[in-house]
Amino acid sequence: MHGYIPTFKRMRKSLLITSVCVIFAANAQTTKDKMLKTVLPPKAAIKPHKLEKHGDVRTDNYYWLNDRENPEVIEYLNKENEYYEKMTAHTKKFREDLFEEMKGRIKEDDSSVPYFYNGYYYITRYEKGKDYPIYSRKKGSLSAKEEIMFDCNEMAKGHSYFNLGGLNVSEDNKWVAFGVDTVSRRKYTIQVKNLETNEILPLKIENTTGGSTWAGDNKTLFYTRKDEVTLRSDKIYKHKLGTSAEDDKLVYFEEDDTFGTYVYKEKSKKYLVIGSHSTLTTEYRILDAKKPDGEFKIFQPRVRGMEYGISHYDDKFYVVTNKDKASNFKLMVTPEGKTGMDNWKDLIPHRRDVLLEDIDIFKNYLVISERSNGLNKIRIRPWDGSDEYYLPFDSETYTAGTSVNPDFDTDVLRYSYQSLATPSSVIDFNMKTREKTVLKEQEVLGGKFNKNNYEEKRVWATAQDGTKVPISMVYRKGIKRDGTNPLLLYAYGSYGHSMDDGFSSVRLSLLDRGFIYAIAHIRGGEDLGREWYENGKLLKKKNTFTDFIDCSKYLIEQKYTSPKHLYAEGGSAGGLLMGAIINMAPQLYNGVIAQVPFVDVVTTMLDDSIPLTTGEYDEWGNPNNKEYYEYMKSYSPYDNVKAQDYPNLLVTTGLHDSQVQYWEPAKWVARLRAVKTDNNLLFLDTNMEAGHGGASGRFEALKEVAKEYSFLLDLEGIKK
């Protein structure tokens, strides 16, 4: 009888739920109105600043916020934080409860599936009550004694932010290089530890990406330094153990300020590789890993608009490239002694309906990662010419991808799988016997989760130009399509970054309270192939925004939700998306969350001293060109704020953000406060100790999610 309610009882239950929702909503509205009358928002001082380009003059009243050293700026940010805290004081207990609820689903004493590399099993694990990972290894066998490489909980003491990255062990297993960031500005200090004595050398190499790679001699370390001002990764250095950082030699300088550079070692261990990349173009240099003092040789000189990636195997290089107008990429092969593109031969030709994303090379198999109709595919191709095949996947809202596969001589492929309703799994697949072993499925603690209680589906909205745009969604079974469901629509839509359908135990806090969660796979991402990306960038960028709006309209038309219950969320470039859609169609949304939003597009893209700007020209265009300037200005959220009603807004940022500077959201909120005509909520929440990624501890980050969820739930009148 659990699933059946007699008709009269159903009607009564429905009336009861409706009346309770009305009471909740009325109470929420009363609370909101009361707070708006008694707590006054801060007002940023107006200091007009003229910005002129191409004969066009823009007046920026809040340009002065672009100075984190100015005490007046810090005072303003603190006042905004105080306003947020006062206005949301009634949700404080709920936020704490949400945090504990989300934390309670996470296994605190968790560990990764060990992977075997060069004689050791490597493990990342967490201990109960601790925020940071412990990195360890075991020699030869999982029953061997554990060697603790790094306990980040100890290393993080005394720091409000801590991140360890770029762990890189020498081939003789004696040395490990690592990078530490304690500011959250993605400027890492590289150090070296002796794994035999546990001594950390006094060496400190500042202002790096954190990544590095050892040469085959086990004493030469190659790494990437950043420009002090722009934070562009522009220089490759080499360090010899036993010398000081001041003695390090510059190996390569990337002069083109639209490119960044990095260094790594091929899986075969034969070559060191320096890569140079911009949004549209790549170039590589190679060097015998056992001859670190030799000269790097260009693999194939850069050709604007041509991208390629290289993998070494036996006496050949395998090249994933868009050469010859292969927009969805193809696989080519070339002898290792003849690397110029004149020698490249097709191995897997270009296909219009399949995006070739990556390859993994093993001694007996080539593994190809593809994307077709917006879904991941993994293709196994034996080198001996026997039949190739695809791994079978059933769902239409899943994500699958190859995982850590450092071992070359193995028949076992490690991959991961998850869907919107299925927790993440790590799977070993024997490519010879075709047997799979699930090594681990993410545990959801608390005893309440059952994936069969949720429904996931993919629907297609029609964009204004007729293009079909997929939307993935998940919700608790039993919801009615009557327009009353709260729905959170998420998207990104830039840089060709595909929004894959992943599981989130945190998200259950919304789903179990009646929310539908949906992802709009809009143009600007690469979800449906390279053309999907090309049609959502540069002078076609507005397709990204109109796609999202059309997805929103579709969900309303299909009665999954209504404007009173529709919410939108996006971060960084997805925050730009949020800014654009609320200028263009504010009436569709009750609330919007914009995380670290890139909203002052024109001013930022005209300032080449800001980190990342010059490397972004291929994505947004260069506004020094009048055509791009005018197009950017036509959608830039900050430049298009106008006197109209806006949805309830929660805007988040970090003072030390190197990706999107804090002043963009700060200026945007100040302008919205001065211009908007509604009485809706507008919050700016600045983490004064963090950057683009927010808080560093695994549980501290949940507190930020709890803030976002309580904002949404409070607007829905849901109190617990």
Salt bridges, closest charged atoms under 4 A:
ASP56 OD2 - LYS633 NZ 2.89
ASP60 OD2 - LYS667 NZ 2.67
GLU72 OE1 - LYS47 NZ 2.91
GLU75 OE2 - LYS79 NZ 3.62
GLU80 OE1 - ARG673 NH2 2.78
GLU85 OE1 - ARG95 NH2 3.20
GLU96 OE2 - LYS92 NZ 3.10
ASP97 OD1 - LYS93 NZ 2.94
GLU101 OE2 - ARG105 NH2 3.05
GLU101 OE1 - ARG513 NH2 2.84
ASP110 OD1 - LYS440 NZ 2.89
GLU127 OE2 - ARG125 NH1 2.94
GLU127 OE1 - LYS130 NZ 2.91
GLU146 OE2 - ARG125 NE 2.82
GLU147 OE1 - ARG137 NE 3.07
GLU154 OE2 - LYS157 NZ 3.13
GLU171 OE2 - LYS265 NZ 2.70
GLU228 OE1 - LYS187 NZ 3.68
ASP234 OD2 - LYS235 NZ 3.17
ASP248 OD1 - HIS239 ND1 2.66
GLU254 OE1 - ARG302 NH2 2.70
GLU283 OE1 - ARG285 NH1 2.72
GLU283 OE1 - ARG302 NH2 2.78
ASP293 OD1 - LYS238 NZ 2.79
ASP293 OD1 - LYS240 NZ 3.02
GLU307 OE2 - ARG530 NH2 2.35
ASP315 OD1 - LYS316 NZ 3.34
ASP324 OD1 - LYS323 NZ 3.18
ASP324 OD2 - LYS330 NZ 2.89
GLU336 OE2 - LYS270 NZ 3.14
GLU336 OE1 - HIS312 NE2 3.02
ASP346 OD1 - LYS330 NZ 3.16
GLU357 OE2 - ARG371 NE 2.89
GLU370 OE2 - ARG351 NH1 3.12
GLU370 OE2 - ARG379 NH1 2.76
GLU388 OE2 - ARG379 NE 2.53
GLU388 OE1 - ARG381 NE 3.87
ASP409 OD2 - LYS363 NZ 3.97
ASP428 OD1 - ARG414 NE 2.87
GLU443 OE2 - LYS107 NZ 3.13
ASP465 OD2 - ARG523 NH1 2.91
ASP500 OD1 - ARG371 NH1 2.90
ASP501 OD1 - HIS521 NE2 3.36
ASP512 OD1 - ARG476 NH1 3.00
GLU526 OE2 - ARG530 NH1 2.91
ASP527 OD2 - HIS521 ND1 2.90
GLU531 OE2 - ARG352 NH2 2.54
GLU534 OE2 - ARG530 NE 3.39
ASP547 OD1 - ARG523 NH2 2.82
ASP600 OD2 - LYS667 NZ 2.65
ASP618 OD1 - ARG304 NH2 2.85
GLU630 OE2 - LYS626 NZ 3.87
ASP639 OD1 - ARG58 NH1 3.18
ASP657 OD2 - HIS692 ND1 2.78
ASP678 OD1 - LYS676 NZ 2.56
ASP685 OD2 - LYS707 NZ 2.98
GLU700 OE2 - LYS703 NZ 3.04
ASP714 OD2 - HIS90 NE2 2.96
ASP714 OD1 - LYS719 NZ 3.35
GLU716 OE2 - HIS565 ND1 2.87
